[in-house]
Amino acid sequence: MKSNIIKDKSKLFAIRIINLYKDLANNKREYVISKQILRAGTSIGANVNEALCSITKKEFLSKMYISYKEASETLYWIELLKDTNYINENEFCSSNNECKELIRLLSSITKSTRENINN
Protein backbone atom coordinates (compact mmCIF):
# COMPACT_ATOMS: atom_id res chain seq x y z
CA MET A 1 0.00 0.00 0.00
CA LYS A 2 1.34 3.41 -1.01
CA SER A 3 2.23 5.82 1.78
CA ASN A 4 0.47 9.19 1.94
CA ILE A 5 2.41 11.89 3.79
CA ILE A 6 -0.54 14.01 4.92
CA LYS A 7 -2.52 10.95 5.99
CA ASP A 8 0.42 9.53 7.95
CA LYS A 9 1.39 12.82 9.58
CA SER A 10 -2.18 13.71 10.53
CA LYS A 11 -2.67 10.28 12.13
CA LEU A 12 0.56 10.57 14.14
CA PHE A 13 -0.51 14.05 15.20
CA ALA A 14 -3.92 12.73 16.29
CA ILE A 15 -2.19 10.11 18.44
CA ARG A 16 -0.06 12.85 19.99
CA ILE A 17 -3.18 14.93 20.70
CA ILE A 18 -4.99 11.96 22.27
CA ASN A 19 -2.02 11.40 24.58
CA LEU A 20 -1.93 15.12 25.43
CA TYR A 21 -5.65 14.99 26.20
CA LYS A 22 -5.16 12.02 28.54
CA ASP A 23 -2.35 13.84 30.37
CA LEU A 24 -4.34 17.05 30.68
CA ALA A 25 -7.49 15.30 31.91
CA ASN A 26 -5.91 12.69 34.18
CA ASN A 27 -2.88 14.48 35.61
CA LYS A 28 -3.67 18.19 35.39
CA ARG A 29 -7.46 18.00 35.80
CA GLU A 30 -8.01 20.30 32.82
CA TYR A 31 -11.25 19.36 31.06
CA VAL A 32 -12.39 22.27 28.89
CA ILE A 33 -9.42 23.09 26.66
CA SER A 34 -8.39 19.45 26.57
CA LYS A 35 -11.76 18.50 25.02
CA GLN A 36 -11.44 21.31 22.47
CA ILE A 37 -7.94 20.31 21.38
CA LEU A 38 -8.98 16.64 21.28
CA ARG A 39 -11.85 17.42 18.90
CA ALA A 40 -9.89 19.77 16.64
CA GLY A 41 -6.62 17.81 16.65
CA THR A 42 -8.19 14.47 15.77
CA SER A 43 -10.54 16.03 13.23
CA ILE A 44 -7.59 16.93 11.00
CA GLY A 45 -6.85 13.32 10.14
CA ALA A 46 -10.51 12.33 10.00
CA ASN A 47 -11.17 14.94 7.32
CA VAL A 48 -7.99 14.01 5.43
CA ASN A 49 -9.25 10.43 5.30
CA GLU A 50 -12.65 11.60 4.06
CA ALA A 51 -10.94 13.74 1.42
CA LEU A 52 -8.98 10.76 0.16
CA CYS A 53 -12.29 8.96 -0.46
CA SER A 54 -13.84 11.91 -2.32
CA ILE A 55 -15.64 11.41 -5.59
CA THR A 56 -14.96 14.87 -7.00
CA LYS A 57 -12.06 17.32 -6.81
CA LYS A 58 -14.37 19.92 -5.26
CA GLU A 59 -15.34 17.50 -2.49
CA PHE A 60 -11.64 16.70 -1.97
CA LEU A 61 -10.83 20.41 -1.73
CA SER A 62 -13.66 21.02 0.73
CA LYS A 63 -12.54 18.24 3.10
CA MET A 64 -8.88 19.25 2.89
CA TYR A 65 -9.82 22.84 3.62
CA ILE A 66 -11.79 21.69 6.68
CA SER A 67 -8.63 19.85 7.80
CA TYR A 68 -6.67 23.07 7.32
CA LYS A 69 -9.14 25.01 9.47
CA GLU A 70 -9.08 22.32 12.18
CA ALA A 71 -5.27 22.46 12.21
CA SER A 72 -5.41 26.24 12.61
CA GLU A 73 -7.84 25.84 15.52
CA THR A 74 -5.58 23.22 17.09
CA LEU A 75 -2.66 25.63 16.88
CA TYR A 76 -4.73 28.16 18.84
CA TRP A 77 -5.42 25.63 21.60
CA ILE A 78 -1.72 24.66 21.75
CA GLU A 79 -0.80 28.32 22.20
CA LEU A 80 -3.47 28.75 24.88
CA LEU A 81 -2.23 25.68 26.77
CA LYS A 82 1.28 27.14 26.80
CA ASP A 83 0.11 30.61 27.82
CA THR A 84 -1.83 29.12 30.76
CA ASN A 85 1.11 26.89 31.80
CA TYR A 86 -0.63 23.57 31.13
CA ILE A 87 2.23 22.56 28.84
CA ASN A 88 5.88 23.52 29.13
CA GLU A 89 8.08 25.18 26.52
CA ASN A 90 9.42 21.86 25.14
CA GLU A 91 5.94 20.38 24.76
CA PHE A 92 4.77 23.60 23.15
CA CYS A 93 7.63 23.81 20.65
CA SER A 94 7.25 20.21 19.59
CA SER A 95 3.45 20.31 19.23
CA ASN A 96 3.51 23.77 17.66
CA ASN A 97 6.09 22.75 15.04
CA GLU A 98 4.22 19.57 14.16
CA CYS A 99 0.93 21.43 13.83
CA LYS A 100 2.50 24.18 11.70
CA GLU A 101 3.95 21.52 9.41
CA LEU A 102 0.46 20.07 8.92
CA ILE A 103 -0.86 23.57 8.19
CA ARG A 104 1.85 24.12 5.55
CA LEU A 105 1.10 20.77 3.90
CA LEU A 106 -2.65 21.35 3.93
CA SER A 107 -2.21 24.88 2.61
CA SER A 108 -0.13 23.56 -0.27
CA ILE A 109 -2.62 20.80 -1.03
CA THR A 110 -5.61 23.15 -1.01
CA LYS A 111 -3.81 25.75 -3.11
CA SER A 112 -2.70 23.29 -5.79
CA THR A 113 -6.11 21.58 -5.83
CA ARG A 114 -7.88 24.93 -6.20
CA GLU A 115 -5.56 25.86 -9.09
CA ASN A 116 -6.12 22.47 -10.70
CA ILE A 117 -9.91 22.89 -10.50
CA ASN A 118 -9.75 26.39 -11.98
CA ASN A 119 -7.62 25.36 -14.96
A tleap script that builds the chain and sets N, CA, C and O, in Angstrom:
source leaprc.protein.ff14SB
mol = sequence {
  NMET LYS SER ASN ILE ILE LYS ASP LYS SER
  LYS LEU PHE ALA ILE ARG ILE ILE ASN LEU
  TYR LYS ASP LEU ALA ASN ASN LYS ARG GLU
  TYR VAL ILE SER LYS GLN ILE LEU ARG ALA
  GLY THR SER ILE GLY ALA ASN VAL ASN GLU
  ALA LEU CYS SER ILE THR LYS LYS GLU PHE
  LEU SER LYS MET TYR ILE SER TYR LYS GLU
  ALA SER GLU THR LEU TYR TRP ILE GLU LEU
  LEU LYS ASP THR ASN TYR ILE ASN GLU ASN
  GLU PHE CYS SER SER ASN ASN GLU CYS LYS
  GLU LEU ILE ARG LEU LEU SER SER ILE THR
  LYS SER THR ARG GLU ASN ILE ASN CASN
}
set mol.1.N position { 0.833 -1.175 0.000 }
set mol.1.CA position { 0.000 0.000 0.000 }
set mol.1.C position { 0.883 1.246 0.000 }
set mol.1.O position { 1.842 1.335 0.767 }
set mol.2.N position { 0.557 2.195 -0.857 }
set mol.2.CA position { 1.341 3.407 -1.013 }
set mol.2.C position { 1.165 4.329 0.190 }
set mol.2.O position { 0.050 4.516 0.679 }
set mol.3.N position { 2.267 4.901 0.664 }
set mol.3.CA position { 2.230 5.824 1.784 }
set mol.3.C position { 1.715 7.191 1.330 }
set mol.3.O position { 1.978 7.624 0.207 }
set mol.4.N position { 0.987 7.856 2.207 }
set mol.4.CA position { 0.470 9.190 1.937 }
set mol.4.C position { 0.933 10.090 3.077 }
set mol.4.O position { 0.535 9.898 4.226 }
set mol.5.N position { 1.769 11.066 2.760 }
set mol.5.CA position { 2.407 11.886 3.791 }
set mol.5.C position { 1.397 12.596 4.686 }
set mol.5.O position { 1.522 12.545 5.910 }
set mol.6.N position { 0.408 13.252 4.104 }
set mol.6.CA position { -0.538 14.008 4.922 }
set mol.6.C position { -1.400 13.065 5.772 }
set mol.6.O position { -1.735 13.387 6.912 }
set mol.7.N position { -1.751 11.922 5.225 }
set mol.7.CA position { -2.523 10.946 5.994 }
set mol.7.C position { -1.695 10.426 7.167 }
set mol.7.O position { -2.181 10.358 8.296 }
set mol.8.N position { -0.452 10.064 6.895 }
set mol.8.CA position { 0.418 9.532 7.945 }
set mol.8.C position { 0.704 10.567 9.031 }
set mol.8.O position { 0.611 10.269 10.222 }
set mol.9.N position { 1.049 11.775 8.617 }
set mol.9.CA position { 1.385 12.820 9.584 }
set mol.9.C position { 0.171 13.247 10.410 }
set mol.9.O position { 0.293 13.511 11.606 }
set mol.10.N position { -0.986 13.314 9.777 }
set mol.10.CA position { -2.183 13.714 10.528 }
set mol.10.C position { -2.587 12.628 11.529 }
set mol.10.O position { -3.103 12.938 12.603 }
set mol.11.N position { -2.356 11.367 11.184 }
set mol.11.CA position { -2.666 10.282 12.130 }
set mol.11.C position { -1.706 10.312 13.318 }
set mol.11.O position { -2.130 10.178 14.466 }
set mol.12.N position { -0.421 10.486 13.044 }
set mol.12.CA position { 0.556 10.574 14.138 }
set mol.12.C position { 0.257 11.769 15.042 }
set mol.12.O position { 0.398 11.692 16.263 }
set mol.13.N position { -0.157 12.867 14.423 }
set mol.13.CA position { -0.508 14.054 15.204 }
set mol.13.C position { -1.741 13.777 16.060 }
set mol.13.O position { -1.792 14.204 17.213 }
set mol.14.N position { -2.723 13.081 15.524 }
set mol.14.CA position { -3.923 12.731 16.295 }
set mol.14.C position { -3.559 11.885 17.510 }
set mol.14.O position { -4.097 12.087 18.598 }
set mol.15.N position { -2.657 10.950 17.321 }
set mol.15.CA position { -2.193 10.114 18.444 }
set mol.15.C position { -1.530 10.983 19.505 }
set mol.15.O position { -1.755 10.798 20.701 }
set mol.16.N position { -0.715 11.928 19.060 }
set mol.16.CA position { -0.060 12.849 19.991 }
set mol.16.C position { -1.110 13.654 20.768 }
set mol.16.O position { -0.984 13.835 21.979 }
set mol.17.N position { -2.130 14.128 20.077 }
set mol.17.CA position { -3.180 14.933 20.702 }
set mol.17.C position { -3.987 14.094 21.694 }
set mol.17.O position { -4.346 14.580 22.766 }
set mol.18.N position { -4.270 12.857 21.348 }
set mol.18.CA position { -4.985 11.958 22.267 }
set mol.18.C position { -4.177 11.768 23.552 }
set mol.18.O position { -4.727 11.810 24.653 }
set mol.19.N position { -2.876 11.560 23.402 }
set mol.19.CA position { -2.018 11.398 24.578 }
set mol.19.C position { -1.935 12.684 25.399 }
set mol.19.O position { -1.893 12.636 26.628 }
set mol.20.N position { -1.911 13.828 24.725 }
set mol.20.CA position { -1.926 15.115 25.425 }
set mol.20.C position { -3.237 15.271 26.196 }
set mol.20.O position { -3.243 15.699 27.351 }
set mol.21.N position { -4.335 14.922 25.549 }
set mol.21.CA position { -5.651 14.985 26.201 }
set mol.21.C position { -5.663 14.133 27.479 }
set mol.21.O position { -6.117 14.584 28.530 }
set mol.22.N position { -5.164 12.910 27.374 }
set mol.22.CA position { -5.157 12.016 28.543 }
set mol.22.C position { -4.339 12.621 29.686 }
set mol.22.O position { -4.741 12.556 30.848 }
set mol.23.N position { -3.192 13.209 29.347 }
set mol.23.CA position { -2.353 13.836 30.367 }
set mol.23.C position { -3.056 15.032 30.998 }
set mol.23.O position { -3.054 15.191 32.219 }
set mol.24.N position { -3.652 15.866 30.164 }
set mol.24.CA position { -4.344 17.052 30.681 }
set mol.24.C position { -5.522 16.664 31.579 }
set mol.24.O position { -5.708 17.243 32.649 }
set mol.25.N position { -6.303 15.699 31.147 }
set mol.25.CA position { -7.489 15.300 31.912 }
set mol.25.C position { -7.121 14.522 33.173 }
set mol.25.O position { -7.656 14.795 34.247 }
set mol.26.N position { -6.222 13.567 33.050 }
set mol.26.CA position { -5.914 12.685 34.176 }
set mol.26.C position { -4.948 13.290 35.188 }
set mol.26.O position { -5.127 13.115 36.393 }
set mol.27.N position { -3.930 13.997 34.712 }
set mol.27.CA position { -2.885 14.484 35.614 }
set mol.27.C position { -3.040 15.955 36.008 }
set mol.27.O position { -2.674 16.348 37.116 }
set mol.28.N position { -3.580 16.754 35.106 }
set mol.28.CA position { -3.673 18.187 35.389 }
set mol.28.C position { -5.102 18.644 35.642 }
set mol.28.O position { -5.341 19.818 35.924 }
set mol.29.N position { -6.042 17.730 35.542 }
set mol.29.CA position { -7.460 18.004 35.805 }
set mol.29.C position { -7.986 19.187 34.985 }
set mol.29.O position { -8.775 19.996 35.473 }
set mol.30.N position { -7.534 19.269 33.741 }
set mol.30.CA position { -8.010 20.304 32.820 }
set mol.30.C position { -8.965 19.621 31.852 }
set mol.30.O position { -8.572 18.697 31.140 }
set mol.31.N position { -10.225 20.072 31.822 }
set mol.31.CA position { -11.245 19.360 31.057 }
set mol.31.C position { -11.831 20.159 29.890 }
set mol.31.O position { -12.360 19.563 28.951 }
set mol.32.N position { -11.752 21.467 29.926 }
set mol.32.CA position { -12.390 22.274 28.893 }
set mol.32.C position { -11.515 22.384 27.652 }
set mol.32.O position { -11.920 21.968 26.566 }
set mol.33.N position { -10.330 22.936 27.805 }
set mol.33.CA position { -9.422 23.094 26.660 }
set mol.33.C position { -9.003 21.729 26.124 }
set mol.33.O position { -8.852 21.553 24.915 }
set mol.34.N position { -8.818 20.779 27.012 }
set mol.34.CA position { -8.390 19.447 26.566 }
set mol.34.C position { -9.424 18.812 25.635 }
set mol.34.O position { -9.058 18.133 24.676 }
set mol.35.N position { -10.712 19.026 25.911 }
set mol.35.CA position { -11.760 18.502 25.015 }
set mol.35.C position { -11.736 19.225 23.670 }
set mol.35.O position { -11.938 18.608 22.624 }
set mol.36.N position { -11.491 20.522 23.701 }
set mol.36.CA position { -11.444 21.307 22.469 }
set mol.36.C position { -10.285 20.864 21.584 }
set mol.36.O position { -10.457 20.673 20.380 }
set mol.37.N position { -9.109 20.703 22.178 }
set mol.37.CA position { -7.945 20.306 21.383 }
set mol.37.C position { -8.084 18.865 20.904 }
set mol.37.O position { -7.604 18.518 19.825 }
set mol.38.N position { -8.740 18.027 21.702 }
set mol.38.CA position { -8.984 16.644 21.280 }
set mol.38.C position { -9.866 16.618 20.037 }
set mol.38.O position { -9.570 15.904 19.079 }
set mol.39.N position { -10.938 17.388 20.049 }
set mol.39.CA position { -11.854 17.422 18.897 }
set mol.39.C position { -11.163 17.970 17.648 }
set mol.39.O position { -11.219 17.361 16.580 }
set mol.40.N position { -10.513 19.123 17.795 }
set mol.40.CA position { -9.889 19.769 16.638 }
set mol.40.C position { -8.694 18.964 16.127 }
set mol.40.O position { -8.547 18.765 14.921 }
set mol.41.N position { -7.850 18.506 17.037 }
set mol.41.CA position { -6.619 17.812 16.646 }
set mol.41.C position { -6.841 16.457 15.995 }
set mol.41.O position { -6.059 16.041 15.139 }
set mol.42.N position { -7.902 15.766 16.395 }
set mol.42.CA position { -8.191 14.473 15.772 }
set mol.42.C position { -9.035 14.638 14.509 }
set mol.42.O position { -9.057 13.758 13.648 }
set mol.43.N position { -9.719 15.755 14.407 }
set mol.43.CA position { -10.543 16.032 13.231 }
set mol.43.C position { -9.702 16.255 11.976 }
set mol.43.O position { -10.172 16.018 10.864 }
set mol.44.N position { -8.476 16.705 12.147 }
set mol.44.CA position { -7.591 16.935 11.001 }
set mol.44.C position { -7.464 15.655 10.179 }
set mol.44.O position { -7.748 15.644 8.981 }
set mol.45.N position { -7.041 14.596 10.826 }
set mol.45.CA position { -6.852 13.324 10.135 }
set mol.45.C position { -8.146 12.705 9.652 }
set mol.45.O position { -8.178 12.077 8.594 }
set mol.46.N position { -9.213 12.876 10.415 }
set mol.46.CA position { -10.507 12.329 9.998 }
set mol.46.C position { -10.951 12.958 8.686 }
set mol.46.O position { -11.442 12.262 7.798 }
set mol.47.N position { -10.781 14.267 8.559 }
set mol.47.CA position { -11.167 14.943 7.320 }
set mol.47.C position { -10.212 14.640 6.173 }
set mol.47.O position { -10.636 14.588 5.019 }
set mol.48.N position { -8.940 14.441 6.470 }
set mol.48.CA position { -7.993 14.012 5.432 }
set mol.48.C position { -8.442 12.664 4.878 }
set mol.48.O position { -8.460 12.463 3.664 }
set mol.49.N position { -8.801 11.750 5.761 }
set mol.49.CA position { -9.253 10.432 5.302 }
set mol.49.C position { -10.523 10.532 4.463 }
set mol.49.O position { -10.658 9.838 3.455 }
set mol.50.N position { -11.447 11.386 4.871 }
set mol.50.CA position { -12.652 11.598 4.065 }
set mol.50.C position { -12.290 12.177 2.702 }
set mol.50.O position { -12.849 11.771 1.683 }
set mol.51.N position { -11.358 13.121 2.683 }
set mol.51.CA position { -10.945 13.739 1.418 }
set mol.51.C position { -10.371 12.701 0.463 }
set mol.51.O position { -10.619 12.745 -0.742 }
set mol.52.N position { -9.615 11.785 1.005 }
set mol.52.CA position { -8.979 10.757 0.161 }
set mol.52.C position { -10.003 9.803 -0.446 }
set mol.52.O position { -9.690 9.080 -1.392 }
set mol.53.N position { -11.205 9.795 0.081 }
set mol.53.CA position { -12.286 8.962 -0.465 }
set mol.53.C position { -13.269 9.779 -1.302 }
set mol.53.O position { -14.324 9.276 -1.688 }
set mol.54.N position { -12.931 11.014 -1.579 }
set mol.54.CA position { -13.835 11.906 -2.316 }
set mol.54.C position { -14.084 11.420 -3.728 }
set mol.54.O position { -13.243 10.765 -4.343 }
set mol.55.N position { -15.256 11.759 -4.221 }
set mol.55.CA position { -15.640 11.414 -5.590 }
set mol.55.C position { -15.204 12.503 -6.556 }
set mol.55.O position { -14.778 12.219 -7.676 }
set mol.56.N position { -15.312 13.755 -6.116 }
set mol.56.CA position { -14.957 14.872 -6.999 }
set mol.56.C position { -13.789 15.668 -6.414 }
set mol.56.O position { -13.479 15.564 -5.227 }
set mol.57.N position { -13.153 16.459 -7.269 }
set mol.57.CA position { -12.064 17.321 -6.814 }
set mol.57.C position { -12.581 18.403 -5.878 }
set mol.57.O position { -11.889 18.791 -4.937 }
set mol.58.N position { -13.797 18.895 -6.128 }
set mol.58.CA position { -14.372 19.920 -5.256 }
set mol.58.C position { -14.644 19.366 -3.858 }
set mol.58.O position { -14.434 20.056 -2.861 }
set mol.59.N position { -15.105 18.135 -3.791 }
set mol.59.CA position { -15.335 17.495 -2.491 }
set mol.59.C position { -14.003 17.304 -1.770 }
set mol.59.O position { -13.898 17.548 -0.568 }
set mol.60.N position { -12.984 16.864 -2.515 }
set mol.60.CA position { -11.641 16.696 -1.965 }
set mol.60.C position { -11.144 18.023 -1.383 }
set mol.60.O position { -10.656 18.073 -0.253 }
set mol.61.N position { -11.275 19.092 -2.169 }
set mol.61.CA position { -10.831 20.414 -1.731 }
set mol.61.C position { -11.571 20.842 -0.466 }
set mol.61.O position { -10.956 21.361 0.465 }
set mol.62.N position { -12.857 20.633 -0.428 }
set mol.62.CA position { -13.657 21.020 0.729 }
set mol.62.C position { -13.187 20.304 1.997 }
set mol.62.O position { -13.016 20.938 3.038 }
set mol.63.N position { -12.980 19.010 1.917 }
set mol.63.CA position { -12.541 18.236 3.095 }
set mol.63.C position { -11.132 18.618 3.518 }
set mol.63.O position { -10.845 18.709 4.711 }
set mol.64.N position { -10.252 18.843 2.552 }
set mol.64.CA position { -8.879 19.253 2.887 }
set mol.64.C position { -8.881 20.643 3.520 }
set mol.64.O position { -8.096 20.918 4.428 }
set mol.65.N position { -9.758 21.508 3.041 }
set mol.65.CA position { -9.825 22.844 3.623 }
set mol.65.C position { -10.374 22.779 5.054 }
set mol.65.O position { -9.937 23.542 5.916 }
set mol.66.N position { -11.312 21.889 5.309 }
set mol.66.CA position { -11.792 21.689 6.682 }
set mol.66.C position { -10.632 21.216 7.565 }
set mol.66.O position { -10.488 21.674 8.699 }
set mol.67.N position { -9.814 20.309 7.052 }
set mol.67.CA position { -8.633 19.850 7.795 }
set mol.67.C position { -7.702 21.010 8.109 }
set mol.67.O position { -7.170 21.110 9.215 }
set mol.68.N position { -7.511 21.883 7.134 }
set mol.68.CA position { -6.671 23.067 7.315 }
set mol.68.C position { -7.224 23.947 8.447 }
set mol.68.O position { -6.472 24.398 9.311 }
set mol.69.N position { -8.526 24.182 8.434 }
set mol.69.CA position { -9.141 25.013 9.471 }
set mol.69.C position { -9.039 24.352 10.845 }
set mol.69.O position { -8.818 25.035 11.845 }
set mol.70.N position { -9.197 23.036 10.901 }
set mol.70.CA position { -9.076 22.322 12.178 }
set mol.70.C position { -7.639 22.397 12.702 }
set mol.70.O position { -7.419 22.509 13.908 }
set mol.71.N position { -6.677 22.334 11.801 }
set mol.71.CA position { -5.269 22.461 12.208 }
set mol.71.C position { -4.994 23.860 12.751 }
set mol.71.O position { -4.265 24.018 13.731 }
set mol.72.N position { -5.572 24.864 12.120 }
set mol.72.CA position { -5.414 26.239 12.607 }
set mol.72.C position { -6.032 26.404 13.989 }
set mol.72.O position { -5.463 27.070 14.854 }
set mol.73.N position { -7.200 25.794 14.193 }
set mol.73.CA position { -7.838 25.843 15.515 }
set mol.73.C position { -6.976 25.119 16.551 }
set mol.73.O position { -6.813 25.596 17.674 }
set mol.74.N position { -6.437 23.984 16.172 }
set mol.74.CA position { -5.584 23.219 17.089 }
set mol.74.C position { -4.377 24.042 17.515 }
set mol.74.O position { -3.978 24.016 18.679 }
set mol.75.N position { -3.803 24.768 16.572 }
set mol.75.CA position { -2.663 25.630 16.878 }
set mol.75.C position { -3.047 26.662 17.954 }
set mol.75.O position { -2.264 26.940 18.862 }
set mol.76.N position { -4.240 27.216 17.840 }
set mol.76.CA position { -4.728 28.164 18.843 }
set mol.76.C position { -4.780 27.514 20.227 }
set mol.76.O position { -4.334 28.109 21.207 }
set mol.77.N position { -5.321 26.301 20.309 }
set mol.77.CA position { -5.421 25.628 21.604 }
set mol.77.C position { -4.043 25.299 22.159 }
set mol.77.O position { -3.833 25.381 23.369 }
set mol.78.N position { -3.103 24.930 21.299 }
set mol.78.CA position { -1.725 24.661 21.747 }
set mol.78.C position { -1.125 25.927 22.363 }
set mol.78.O position { -0.506 25.880 23.427 }
set mol.79.N position { -1.316 27.048 21.684 }
set mol.79.CA position { -0.804 28.322 22.203 }
set mol.79.C position { -1.459 28.672 23.532 }
set mol.79.O position { -0.784 29.145 24.447 }
set mol.80.N position { -2.753 28.449 23.650 }
set mol.80.CA position { -3.473 28.746 24.884 }
set mol.80.C position { -2.993 27.850 26.028 }
set mol.80.O position { -2.854 28.313 27.160 }
set mol.81.N position { -2.740 26.584 25.742 }
set mol.81.CA position { -2.226 25.677 26.774 }
set mol.81.C position { -0.862 26.137 27.280 }
set mol.81.O position { -0.576 26.045 28.474 }
set mol.82.N position { -0.032 26.626 26.387 }
set mol.82.CA position { 1.284 27.144 26.799 }
set mol.82.C position { 1.117 28.411 27.627 }
set mol.82.O position { 1.737 28.560 28.680 }
set mol.83.N position { 0.279 29.319 27.145 }
set mol.83.CA position { 0.106 30.605 27.824 }
set mol.83.C position { -0.540 30.477 29.199 }
set mol.83.O position { -0.421 31.381 30.026 }
set mol.84.N position { -1.218 29.370 29.447 }
set mol.84.CA position { -1.832 29.120 30.756 }
set mol.84.C position { -1.043 28.094 31.570 }
set mol.84.O position { -1.511 27.613 32.602 }
set mol.85.N position { 0.159 27.767 31.092 }
set mol.85.CA position { 1.106 26.890 31.797 }
set mol.85.C position { 0.628 25.457 31.984 }
set mol.85.O position { 1.040 24.785 32.930 }
set mol.86.N position { -0.245 24.979 31.085 }
set mol.86.CA position { -0.625 23.570 31.134 }
set mol.86.C position { 0.380 22.690 30.415 }
set mol.86.O position { 0.485 21.497 30.700 }
set mol.87.N position { 1.123 23.280 29.477 }
set mol.87.CA position { 2.234 22.561 28.837 }
set mol.87.C position { 3.479 23.432 28.944 }
set mol.87.O position { 3.398 24.660 28.979 }
set mol.88.N position { 4.630 22.771 28.994 }
set mol.88.CA position { 5.877 23.515 29.126 }
set mol.88.C position { 6.417 23.929 27.749 }
set mol.88.O position { 5.835 23.595 26.717 }
set mol.89.N position { 7.498 24.635 27.753 }
set mol.89.CA position { 8.083 25.177 26.518 }
set mol.89.C position { 8.466 24.069 25.535 }
set mol.89.O position { 8.238 24.210 24.334 }
set mol.90.N position { 9.045 22.970 26.028 }
set mol.90.CA position { 9.423 21.860 25.140 }
set mol.90.C position { 8.205 21.208 24.500 }
set mol.90.O position { 8.200 20.939 23.299 }
set mol.91.N position { 7.180 20.958 25.293 }
set mol.91.CA position { 5.937 20.381 24.762 }
set mol.91.C position { 5.307 21.325 23.747 }
set mol.91.O position { 4.818 20.898 22.701 }
set mol.92.N position { 5.327 22.613 24.069 }
set mol.92.CA position { 4.765 23.601 23.154 }
set mol.92.C position { 5.515 23.608 21.824 }
set mol.92.O position { 4.900 23.517 20.762 }
set mol.93.N position { 6.833 23.715 21.883 }
set mol.93.CA position { 7.626 23.807 20.646 }
set mol.93.C position { 7.414 22.592 19.757 }
set mol.93.O position { 7.242 22.724 18.546 }
set mol.94.N position { 7.425 21.434 20.348 }
set mol.94.CA position { 7.253 20.207 19.588 }
set mol.94.C position { 5.864 20.131 18.947 }
set mol.94.O position { 5.743 19.869 17.751 }
set mol.95.N position { 4.827 20.360 19.741 }
set mol.95.CA position { 3.452 20.311 19.226 }
set mol.95.C position { 3.198 21.422 18.219 }
set mol.95.O position { 2.575 21.197 17.181 }
set mol.96.N position { 3.679 22.614 18.524 }
set mol.96.CA position { 3.515 23.768 17.663 }
set mol.96.C position { 4.162 23.523 16.295 }
set mol.96.O position { 3.556 23.796 15.259 }
set mol.97.N position { 5.380 23.014 16.297 }
set mol.97.CA position { 6.087 22.748 15.037 }
set mol.97.C position { 5.375 21.689 14.202 }
set mol.97.O position { 5.246 21.826 12.986 }
set mol.98.N position { 4.920 20.645 14.859 }
set mol.98.CA position { 4.220 19.572 14.156 }
set mol.98.C position { 2.908 20.076 13.554 }
set mol.98.O position { 2.558 19.727 12.427 }
set mol.99.N position { 2.196 20.892 14.312 }
set mol.99.CA position { 0.934 21.434 13.826 }
set mol.99.C position { 1.169 22.404 12.671 }
set mol.99.O position { 0.428 22.386 11.688 }
set mol.100.N position { 2.183 23.241 12.780 }
set mol.100.CA position { 2.501 24.183 11.698 }
set mol.100.C position { 2.916 23.448 10.427 }
set mol.100.O position { 2.624 23.904 9.321 }
set mol.101.N position { 3.593 22.317 10.579 }
set mol.101.CA position { 3.953 21.517 9.405 }
set mol.101.C position { 2.693 20.989 8.715 }
set mol.101.O position { 2.598 21.008 7.488 }
set mol.102.N position { 1.734 20.521 9.503 }
set mol.102.CA position { 0.462 20.075 8.919 }
set mol.102.C position { -0.240 21.231 8.201 }
set mol.102.O position { -0.781 21.050 7.111 }
set mol.103.N position { -0.231 22.400 8.805 }
set mol.103.CA position { -0.858 23.572 8.186 }
set mol.103.C position { -0.194 23.892 6.857 }
set mol.103.O position { -0.883 24.178 5.878 }
set mol.104.N position { 1.132 23.849 6.806 }
set mol.104.CA position { 1.855 24.116 5.547 }
set mol.104.C position { 1.487 23.093 4.478 }
set mol.104.O position { 1.233 23.452 3.328 }
set mol.105.N position { 1.460 21.825 4.857 }
set mol.105.CA position { 1.099 20.775 3.899 }
set mol.105.C position { -0.328 20.949 3.391 }
set mol.105.O position { -0.583 20.864 2.190 }
set mol.106.N position { -1.252 21.190 4.308 }
set mol.106.CA position { -2.652 21.354 3.925 }
set mol.106.C position { -2.861 22.612 3.091 }
set mol.106.O position { -3.684 22.623 2.176 }
set mol.107.N position { -2.131 23.652 3.399 }
set mol.107.CA position { -2.207 24.882 2.610 }
set mol.107.C position { -1.746 24.625 1.182 }
set mol.107.O position { -2.371 25.080 0.224 }
set mol.108.N position { -0.657 23.897 1.053 }
set mol.108.CA position { -0.128 23.564 -0.275 }
set mol.108.C position { -1.100 22.687 -1.059 }
set mol.108.O position { -1.326 22.900 -2.250 }
set mol.109.N position { -1.665 21.708 -0.379 }
set mol.109.CA position { -2.623 20.798 -1.029 }
set mol.109.C position { -3.858 21.563 -1.492 }
set mol.109.O position { -4.311 21.385 -2.623 }
set mol.110.N position { -4.404 22.412 -0.624 }
set mol.110.CA position { -5.611 23.146 -1.009 }
set mol.110.C position { -5.318 24.146 -2.120 }
set mol.110.O position { -6.139 24.334 -3.017 }
set mol.111.N position { -4.165 24.781 -2.065 }
set mol.111.CA position { -3.807 25.753 -3.108 }
set mol.111.C position { -3.659 25.065 -4.461 }
set mol.111.O position { -4.221 25.528 -5.453 }
set mol.112.N position { -2.917 23.977 -4.514 }
set mol.112.CA position { -2.695 23.289 -5.787 }
set mol.112.C position { -3.989 22.657 -6.297 }
set mol.112.O position { -4.222 22.627 -7.506 }
set mol.113.N position { -4.819 22.162 -5.413 }
set mol.113.CA position { -6.105 21.581 -5.833 }
set mol.113.C position { -7.011 22.663 -6.403 }
set mol.113.O position { -7.658 22.460 -7.430 }
set mol.114.N position { -7.057 23.816 -5.736 }
set mol.114.CA position { -7.878 24.934 -6.202 }
set mol.114.C position { -7.410 25.383 -7.590 }
set mol.114.O position { -8.232 25.634 -8.470 }
set mol.115.N position { -6.100 25.483 -7.785 }
set mol.115.CA position { -5.558 25.865 -9.090 }
set mol.115.C position { -5.887 24.822 -10.148 }
set mol.115.O position { -6.198 25.170 -11.287 }
set mol.116.N position { -5.821 23.560 -9.784 }
set mol.116.CA position { -6.124 22.469 -10.704 }
set mol.116.C position { -7.596 22.503 -11.124 }
set mol.116.O position { -7.921 22.249 -12.284 }
set mol.117.N position { -8.466 22.812 -10.194 }
set mol.117.CA position { -9.907 22.890 -10.497 }
set mol.117.C position { -10.186 24.069 -11.432 }
set mol.117.O position { -11.003 23.963 -12.346 }
set mol.118.N position { -9.510 25.180 -11.200 }
set mol.118.CA position { -9.754 26.395 -11.978 }
set mol.118.C position { -9.133 26.367 -13.368 }
set mol.118.O position { -9.457 27.210 -14.204 }
set mol.119.N position { -8.264 25.432 -13.620 }
set mol.119.CA position { -7.617 25.355 -14.955 }
set mol.119.C position { -8.277 24.347 -15.859 }
set mol.119.O position { -7.853 24.170 -17.001 }
savepdb mol mol.pdb
quit
